[in-house]
């Protein structure tokens, strides 16, 4: 009787079918090492892009400050 009241975590038929089709049709088996390697490479590229963006923003602010200082020091 107690066994019938415990919910079992089963996938629905459609989800199970989709998962099995994905797993069996994959050209390579899923590998944790290659997945982590791809994730690390993606994070590395994202970090480099964010660094470039911040560098460009800082340079743009410095150039704007320099331009402002140049034109605000007029003799009249």
KEKE-3310 file (N, C-alpha, C; in steps of 0.2 Angstrom, whole numbers, plus 5000, padded with zeros to 4 digits):
npx = (5004:5010:5019:5012:5009:5020:5028:5034:5049:5047:5050:5039:5031:5034:5045:5054:5055:5060:5073:5079:5080:5089:5100:5103:5105:5115:5131:5143:5146:5140:5151:5158:5170:5173:5163:5165:5176:5172:5164:5173:5181:5171:5168:5181:5182:5171:5175:5187:5181:5173:5183:5189:5179:5177:5189:5189:5178:5184:5195:5188:5181:5192:5197:5187:5187:5200:5198:5188:5195:5205:5197:5191:5200:5202:5209:5200)
npy = (4994:5006:5008:5012:5025:5033:5045:5042:5047:5048:5050:5058:5050:5057:5065:5055:5048:5058:5061:5049:5048:5058:5054:5042:5046:5055:5060:5057:5050:5058:5067:5072:5078:5084:5093:5101:5107:5114:5123:5130:5136:5144:5153:5159:5166:5174:5182:5188:5196:5204:5211:5218:5226:5234:5240:5248:5256:5263:5270:5278:5286:5293:5299:5308:5316:5322:5329:5338:5345:5351:5360:5368:5376:5390:5406:5417)
npz = (5000:5004:4994:4983:4985:4983:4973:4957:4948:4932:4915:4903:4889:4877:4880:4884:4872:4864:4870:4869:4855:4853:4860:4853:4840:4840:4833:4841:4856:4872:4881:4896:4898:4886:4885:4896:4892:4880:4887:4895:4885:4879:4890:4891:4879:4880:4892:4887:4877:4885:4892:4882:4878:4890:4891:4879:4882:4893:4887:4878:4887:4893:4882:4879:4891:4889:4877:4882:4892:4883:4876:4885:4891:4886:4881:4883)
capx = (5000:5014:5023:5008:5008:5027:5028:5040:5051:5047:5049:5033:5033:5036:5051:5058:5057:5065:5079:5082:5082:5094:5106:5105:5106:5121:5137:5148:5143:5141:5157:5159:5177:5173:5158:5168:5181:5169:5161:5178:5183:5166:5169:5187:5181:5167:5179:5191:5176:5171:5188:5190:5173:5178:5195:5187:5174:5188:5198:5183:5180:5198:5198:5182:5190:5205:5195:5185:5200:5208:5193:5189:5206:5203:5211:5195)
capy = (5000:5012:5008:5015:5032:5036:5047:5040:5052:5046:5055:5057:5046:5061:5067:5049:5047:5064:5060:5043:5049:5063:5050:5037:5049:5059:5057:5055:5050:5063:5067:5077:5081:5089:5098:5106:5110:5119:5128:5134:5140:5149:5158:5162:5171:5179:5186:5192:5201:5209:5215:5223:5231:5238:5244:5253:5261:5267:5274:5283:5291:5296:5304:5313:5320:5325:5334:5343:5349:5355:5366:5372:5381:5395:5412:5422)
capz = (5000:5004:4988:4978:4986:4982:4966:4953:4943:4926:4910:4899:4883:4872:4882:4884:4865:4861:4873:4866:4848:4853:4862:4848:4834:4841:4830:4846:4863:4876:4885:4901:4897:4880:4886:4900:4888:4876:4891:4897:4879:4878:4895:4890:4874:4883:4896:4882:4874:4890:4893:4876:4879:4896:4888:4874:4886:4897:4883:4876:4893:4894:4876:4880:4896:4886:4873:4886:4895:4878:4874:4891:4893:4881:4885:4884)
cpx = (5004:5018:5018:5008:5015:5027:5035:5042:5052:5046:5042:5036:5036:5044:5056:5060:5061:5072:5083:5084:5088:5101:5108:5107:5113:5127:5142:5144:5144:5146:5157:5165:5176:5168:5161:5173:5178:5166:5167:5181:5178:5167:5175:5186:5176:5171:5184:5187:5174:5177:5190:5185:5175:5184:5193:5182:5179:5192:5194:5182:5186:5199:5193:5184:5195:5203:5192:5190:5204:5204:5191:5194:5207:5205:5206:5189)
cpy = (5006:5013:5012:5023:5036:5038:5044:5045:5049:5051:5053:5053:5050:5063:5061:5048:5052:5063:5054:5044:5054:5059:5045:5040:5053:5056:5054:5055:5056:5062:5073:5081:5086:5094:5103:5110:5116:5125:5133:5139:5146:5155:5162:5168:5176:5184:5191:5198:5206:5214:5220:5228:5236:5243:5250:5258:5266:5272:5279:5288:5296:5301:5309:5318:5325:5331:5340:5348:5354:5361:5370:5377:5386:5401:5417:5419)
cpz = (5000:4998:4983:4979:4985:4975:4963:4948:4936:4921:4906:4893:4878:4874:4882:4876:4862:4864:4870:4859:4848:4855:4857:4842:4834:4837:4835:4852:4867:4881:4890:4900:4891:4881:4891:4896:4883:4881:4893:4891:4878:4884:4894:4885:4876:4888:4892:4879:4879:4892:4888:4877:4884:4894:4884:4878:4890:4893:4880:4881:4893:4888:4877:4885:4893:4881:4877:4889:4889:4876:4879:4893:4888:4885:4886:4888)
residu = (UNK:UNK:UNK:UNK:UNK:UNK:UNK:UNK:UNK:UNK:UNK:UNK:UNK:UNK:UNK:UNK:UNK:UNK:UNK:UNK:UNK:UNK:UNK:UNK:UNK:UNK:UNK:UNK:UNK:UNK:UNK:UNK:UNK:UNK:UNK:UNK:UNK:UNK:UNK:UNK:UNK:UNK:UNK:UNK:UNK:UNK:UNK:UNK:UNK:UNK:UNK:UNK:UNK:UNK:UNK:UNK:UNK:UNK:UNK:UNK:UNK:UNK:UNK:UNK:UNK:UNK:UNK:UNK:UNK:UNK:UNK:UNK:UNK:UNK:UNK:UNK)
# end
